[in-house]
Amino acid sequence: MPLASTGDLVTRAAAARSAVAAFNVITLEHIEAVIAGAETAGSPVVLQVSENAVRFRYGRLLPLARAAVAAAERAAVPVALHLDHVQSDDLLRQAPGAGFSSVMYDAARLPYADNLASTRAAADWAHAQGLWIEAELGQIGGKDGQGGWGGTVRPPLDAHAPGARTDPGRARDFVAGTGVDALAVAIGSVHAMTTRTAVLDLALLKRLSAALTVPLVLHGSSGVPDDGLVAAVGGGIAKVNVGTALNSAMTGAIRAYLAARPEAVDSRKYLSVGREAMAREVRRIIGVLSHTPPDRTPA
């Protein structure tokens, strides 16, 4: 089927008091696994390509993007393509021609006033191109800015550092000042967690949901336990970003396969095992998100 629009999927999810799952993809196996898992679950899904993933692919966006588009167009469920954590204006401007319906513009490294001005300019340009745009007030904890590929650690500068929180009043002003379509909020999740021990500040989420009229996004969701994800969606999160959980599933399956078969050399054998593990995790997470309680009454 034709590519879906991220904005449409998130808007419908928010209206239905549910959430759409958005999975970061790095390889063709990731893409195939996400779509297979979503098809099994019978659910729409968002494929996310981050700037870090583009950097890993020698800085070239189109090879992975075109693979994602081709796979999405053959999917049995609606699939949208989202360009995630974009800092480069050059990369931002490649999005419309590569099949993306949405971008997450990341000016988190900048002081608040510069973040607001840069995001405002990005939003104006994105809207002129028909793109839906997500932003955040700051960097969610745990990212190094280079995905572990030659970068340096950025110091926590803002509300998305571990232990910090998004202020509802400032979030309201930021959305009004930038014109973005969705906001990623810091309520206790952290990027790249391999343990599911994050504790979300649900009271703050309720205040954010009451203060903002745009859909809210949860980053770093791999570290959130199932009951936390259910509560987050029940509290107003309409888009749930997942990345590390897929990498953990793939790596664990491949590691086990090769440990049991030290003679193995055919990459198709172990990559297929990794792909199947990711597809199961996609289906599991979508299933968790679909069990959201119906009550989302604002405070």
C-alpha positions as CSV (number, residue, x, y, z in Angstrom):
1,M,0.0,0.0,0.0
2,P,1.1,3.6,-0.4
3,L,3.3,5.1,2.3
4,A,1.3,6.3,5.3
5,S,1.8,9.7,6.9
6,T,3.4,9.8,10.4
7,G,1.2,12.8,11.2
8,D,-1.9,11.0,10.3
9,L,-1.0,7.9,12.3
10,V,-0.1,9.9,15.4
11,T,-3.1,12.2,15.1
12,R,-5.4,9.2,14.9
13,A,-3.7,7.5,17.8
14,A,-4.0,10.6,19.9
15,A,-7.7,10.9,19.1
16,A,-8.3,7.3,19.9
17,R,-6.4,7.7,23.2
18,S,-3.8,5.2,22.0
19,A,-0.2,5.3,20.7
20,V,1.6,4.4,17.5
21,A,4.8,2.4,17.9
22,A,7.9,3.9,16.1
23,F,10.9,1.7,15.7
24,N,14.4,2.9,14.8
25,V,15.9,0.9,11.9
26,I,19.6,0.5,11.0
27,T,19.7,-2.4,8.5
28,L,17.4,-4.0,6.0
29,E,16.8,-6.7,8.6
30,H,15.5,-4.1,11.0
31,I,13.1,-2.8,8.3
32,E,11.8,-6.3,7.4
33,A,11.5,-7.2,11.1
34,V,9.5,-4.1,12.0
35,I,7.1,-4.6,9.1
36,A,6.7,-8.3,9.8
37,G,6.0,-7.7,13.4
38,A,3.5,-5.0,12.7
39,E,1.7,-7.2,10.1
40,T,1.4,-10.0,12.6
41,A,0.0,-7.6,15.1
42,G,-2.3,-6.0,12.5
43,S,-1.1,-2.5,13.4
44,P,0.2,0.5,11.6
45,V,3.8,1.4,12.4
46,V,6.5,4.0,11.9
47,L,10.0,3.2,10.6
48,Q,12.5,5.7,12.0
49,V,15.9,6.5,10.5
50,S,18.1,8.5,12.8
51,E,20.9,10.8,11.8
52,N,23.2,8.4,13.7
53,A,22.0,5.6,11.4
54,V,22.7,7.7,8.4
55,R,26.2,8.4,9.7
56,F,26.7,4.7,10.2
57,R,25.7,4.1,6.5
58,Y,28.6,6.3,5.4
59,G,26.5,9.4,5.6
60,R,24.2,8.3,2.8
61,L,20.5,8.6,3.5
62,L,19.0,7.2,0.2
63,P,20.1,3.5,0.3
64,L,18.4,2.8,3.6
65,A,15.5,5.2,2.9
66,R,14.8,3.6,-0.5
67,A,14.8,0.1,1.0
68,A,12.4,1.3,3.7
69,V,10.1,2.8,1.1
70,A,10.1,-0.3,-1.1
71,A,9.4,-2.5,1.9
72,A,6.7,-0.2,3.2
73,E,4.9,-0.1,-0.1
74,R,4.6,-3.9,0.0
75,A,3.4,-4.1,3.6
76,A,-0.1,-5.3,4.6
77,V,-0.4,-2.5,7.2
78,P,0.1,1.2,7.0
79,V,3.8,2.1,7.3
80,A,5.2,5.7,7.7
81,L,8.8,6.8,7.4
82,H,10.2,9.3,9.9
83,L,13.7,11.0,10.0
84,D,14.8,11.0,13.6
85,H,17.0,13.2,15.7
86,V,18.1,15.4,12.8
87,Q,20.7,18.0,13.7
88,S,22.0,18.7,10.2
89,D,20.1,21.1,8.1
90,D,21.5,19.5,5.0
91,L,20.0,16.1,6.1
92,L,16.7,17.8,7.0
93,R,16.4,19.1,3.5
94,Q,16.9,15.6,2.0
95,A,13.8,14.3,3.8
96,P,11.0,15.1,1.3
97,G,12.8,13.6,-1.6
98,A,13.6,10.4,0.2
99,G,10.1,9.4,1.2
100,F,9.9,10.8,4.7
101,S,6.6,12.3,5.8
102,S,8.0,13.6,9.1
103,V,11.1,14.6,10.9
104,M,12.2,15.0,14.5
105,Y,14.4,18.1,14.6
106,D,16.9,18.0,17.4
107,A,18.4,21.3,18.5
108,A,18.7,20.0,22.1
109,R,22.4,20.8,22.3
110,L,21.6,24.5,22.0
111,P,20.6,26.9,24.8
112,Y,16.9,27.3,25.0
113,A,16.6,30.5,23.0
114,D,18.7,29.1,20.2
115,N,16.8,25.8,20.3
116,L,13.6,27.7,19.9
117,A,14.8,29.9,17.0
118,S,16.4,26.9,15.2
119,T,13.4,24.7,15.7
120,R,11.1,27.6,14.5
121,A,13.1,27.9,11.3
122,A,13.1,24.1,10.8
123,A,9.3,23.9,11.4
124,D,8.6,26.7,8.9
125,W,10.7,24.9,6.3
126,A,9.2,21.5,7.1
127,H,5.6,22.7,6.9
128,A,6.3,24.4,3.6
129,Q,7.4,21.0,2.3
130,G,4.4,19.2,3.8
131,L,6.3,17.5,6.5
132,W,5.0,16.9,10.0
133,I,7.6,17.9,12.6
134,E,8.5,16.7,16.1
135,A,10.9,18.4,18.5
136,E,12.1,18.4,22.1
137,L,13.2,20.9,24.6
138,G,16.4,18.9,25.2
139,Q,18.4,15.8,24.9
140,I,17.0,12.7,26.5
141,G,19.8,11.1,28.6
142,G,22.1,8.4,27.4
143,K,22.9,9.6,23.8
144,D,26.5,10.4,22.8
145,G,25.6,12.3,19.7
146,Q,27.4,9.8,17.4
147,G,25.7,6.5,18.2
148,G,29.0,5.2,19.5
149,W,30.8,5.8,16.2
150,G,33.6,8.1,17.0
151,G,31.8,10.8,18.9
152,T,32.3,12.5,22.2
153,V,30.0,12.5,25.1
154,R,27.8,15.5,25.3
155,P,27.2,16.9,28.8
156,P,23.6,17.0,30.1
157,L,22.4,20.4,29.2
158,D,18.7,20.4,29.7
159,A,15.5,18.8,30.8
160,H,16.2,15.5,29.1
161,A,19.3,14.7,31.0
162,P,18.8,11.7,33.4
163,G,16.8,12.7,36.4
164,A,15.6,16.0,34.8
165,R,12.1,16.7,33.7
166,T,10.2,18.8,31.1
167,D,8.6,21.9,32.6
168,P,4.9,22.2,31.4
169,G,5.0,26.0,31.2
170,R,8.1,26.1,29.2
171,A,6.9,23.2,27.0
172,R,3.7,25.2,26.3
173,D,5.8,28.3,25.4
174,F,8.1,26.2,23.2
175,V,5.3,24.7,21.2
176,A,3.7,28.0,20.7
177,G,6.9,29.6,19.7
178,T,8.1,27.0,17.3
179,G,4.8,25.7,15.7
180,V,5.9,22.1,16.0
181,D,3.3,19.3,15.5
182,A,4.5,17.1,18.4
183,L,6.8,17.3,21.4
184,A,9.0,14.7,23.0
185,V,8.8,15.1,26.7
186,A,11.3,14.1,29.5
187,I,9.4,12.2,32.2
188,G,12.1,9.7,33.2
189,S,13.0,7.6,30.2
190,V,16.6,7.4,29.0
191,H,18.1,6.5,25.6
192,A,20.0,3.3,25.1
193,M,18.9,1.5,28.3
194,T,19.4,-2.3,28.1
195,T,17.5,-2.8,31.4
196,R,13.8,-2.0,31.7
197,T,14.0,-0.2,35.0
198,A,13.1,3.4,34.0
199,V,10.5,4.9,36.3
200,L,8.2,7.4,34.6
201,D,6.9,10.6,36.3
202,L,3.2,10.0,35.6
203,A,2.1,13.0,37.6
204,L,4.2,15.2,35.4
205,L,2.9,13.5,32.3
206,K,-0.6,14.4,33.4
207,R,0.4,18.0,33.8
208,L,2.1,18.1,30.4
209,S,-0.9,16.5,28.7
210,A,-3.2,19.1,30.2
211,A,-0.8,22.0,29.2
212,L,-0.2,21.0,25.6
213,T,-2.5,20.5,22.6
214,V,0.0,18.7,20.4
215,P,0.6,14.9,20.6
216,L,3.3,13.9,23.1
217,V,6.1,11.5,22.3
218,L,8.1,9.2,24.6
219,H,11.8,8.7,23.6
220,G,14.0,6.0,25.2
221,S,11.1,3.6,25.6
222,S,13.3,0.5,25.5
223,G,14.1,1.0,29.1
224,V,10.5,1.4,30.3
225,P,8.7,-1.7,31.7
226,D,5.4,-2.9,30.2
227,D,3.3,-1.4,32.9
228,G,5.1,1.9,32.5
229,L,4.4,1.9,28.8
230,V,0.7,1.2,29.3
231,A,0.5,4.0,31.9
232,A,2.4,6.4,29.6
233,V,-0.1,5.9,26.8
234,G,-2.9,6.1,29.3
235,G,-1.5,9.4,30.4
236,G,-1.2,11.1,27.0
237,I,1.7,9.7,25.0
238,A,0.7,9.2,21.4
239,K,4.0,8.0,19.8
240,V,6.4,5.6,21.5
241,N,9.9,5.4,20.1
242,V,11.9,2.2,20.4
243,G,15.4,1.4,19.3
244,T,17.6,-0.4,21.7
245,A,15.1,-3.2,22.4
246,L,15.4,-4.3,18.8
247,N,19.2,-4.2,18.8
248,S,19.2,-6.2,22.1
249,A,16.8,-8.8,20.6
250,M,18.9,-9.1,17.4
251,T,22.3,-9.3,19.1
252,G,21.1,-11.8,21.7
253,A,19.7,-14.1,19.1
254,I,22.7,-13.9,16.9
255,R,25.1,-14.4,19.9
256,A,23.2,-17.5,21.0
257,Y,23.1,-18.9,17.4
258,L,26.9,-18.5,16.9
259,A,27.8,-19.8,20.4
260,A,25.9,-23.0,19.6
261,R,27.4,-23.2,16.0
262,P,31.0,-21.9,16.1
263,E,31.5,-23.3,12.6
264,A,28.7,-21.1,11.1
265,V,29.8,-18.7,8.4
266,D,26.7,-18.1,6.3
267,S,25.4,-14.7,7.4
268,R,21.9,-15.5,6.1
269,K,21.5,-18.1,8.8
270,Y,22.3,-15.9,11.8
271,L,20.8,-12.7,10.3
272,S,17.5,-14.5,9.8
273,V,17.5,-15.6,13.5
274,G,18.2,-12.0,14.5
275,R,15.5,-10.7,12.2
276,E,12.9,-13.1,13.6
277,A,13.9,-12.1,17.2
278,M,13.3,-8.4,16.3
279,A,10.0,-9.2,14.7
280,R,8.8,-11.0,17.8
281,E,9.8,-8.0,19.9
282,V,8.0,-5.6,17.6
283,R,4.9,-7.7,17.9
284,R,5.2,-7.8,21.7
285,I,5.7,-4.1,22.1
286,I,2.7,-3.3,19.9
287,G,0.7,-5.7,21.9
288,V,1.7,-4.0,25.1
289,L,0.7,-0.6,23.7
290,S,-2.7,-1.9,22.6
291,H,-3.6,-2.8,26.2
292,T,-3.9,0.8,27.3
293,P,-6.7,1.5,29.9
294,P,-9.5,3.6,28.4
295,D,-9.5,6.3,31.1
296,R,-7.4,9.3,30.2
297,T,-9.3,11.9,32.1
298,P,-7.2,15.1,32.6
299,A,-6.4,16.2,36.1
